Amino acid sequence: MSITLEHVSHVYGADTQLSVAALKDISLTIEDGEFVGLIGHTGSGKSTLVQHLNGLLKATEGTLYYNGENIYEKGYSLKTLRSKVGLVFQYPEYQLFEIDVFSDVCFGPKNLGLSTEEVERRARRALELVGIGEEYYSQSPFDLSGGQKRRVAIAGVLAMEPDVLILDEPTAGLDPKGRDEILGEIAALREKTGMTVVLVSHSMEDVANYVSRIIVMNHGSVMLDGAPREVFRHVKELEEVGLAAPQVTYIMHTLKEAGLVKSAEATTLPEAAEEICRSFGMTRRQAEEPGVREAETPGARETDAGAWEPETDAGARKPETEKEADRC
């Protein structure tokens, strides 16, 4: 289900001397099934924006449509909206409170007035989706590890069976392994269910690896909006507002400046590997297999040391003497 914002602005403390404009004339659409990354420096308006998407905050000005319906119209059910647009707050494990894991995940669907059978079905499915096995159902959520608590909290939102899942810094405070596991499960969940996912993150690597679209916020406005490659082309602009491109993008820029690769647009490690192999006239398979013969790698040649040199212009040759090199 699509979400459309038309000229949405939000002012905290409106009509007071302490008013702060958190959002300024935001217009955008999040299409059904998209995986969107929302990035920006602290105070850029990211969290304020996502809290508008399920009606937790109401716009000071402008309109928000969910599935073509104006959520601010009189009689519109915000309860129904919040069951369809699930929001996982930063450090969601702080929201855990029940005596055991299974009861905690059942809490949300139970409040929808569903039958016990349906509530339990949803809870089991949600826990399965986040990788929490039955051996944990009767445990206190407070006895789990940090990553497990995070999964249980996400399962509590998934048990509502939303069409849109919004995650505000879901990997904050986790170690690299826990971060990769959480994001991998979210990506797999989206592939399996087709739900729309909005990921708020400070990690450029996480955003580049998983999302298909990035929205960059700056001082309450949309600064950039596009595919990861398009957005991360604007490295200098991002740095000016306290952000950065993924580390691999900086490495590729350095390689391009040294004349070793043709393009510096890679934003993930697989993309970088493909570009490096392409620049050296090899496929990934050839690069990964030892002892690849020169004949199997058109456009590149093996040096005496066993390294590969990139293809050169047709007819070009290396200078044979230092004096000839100086003339070049």
Order of alpha helices (4+ residues) and beta strands (2+ residues): beta-beta-beta-alpha-beta-beta-alpha-beta-alpha-alpha-alpha-beta-alpha-beta-alpha-beta-beta-alpha-alpha-alpha-alpha-alpha-beta-beta-alpha
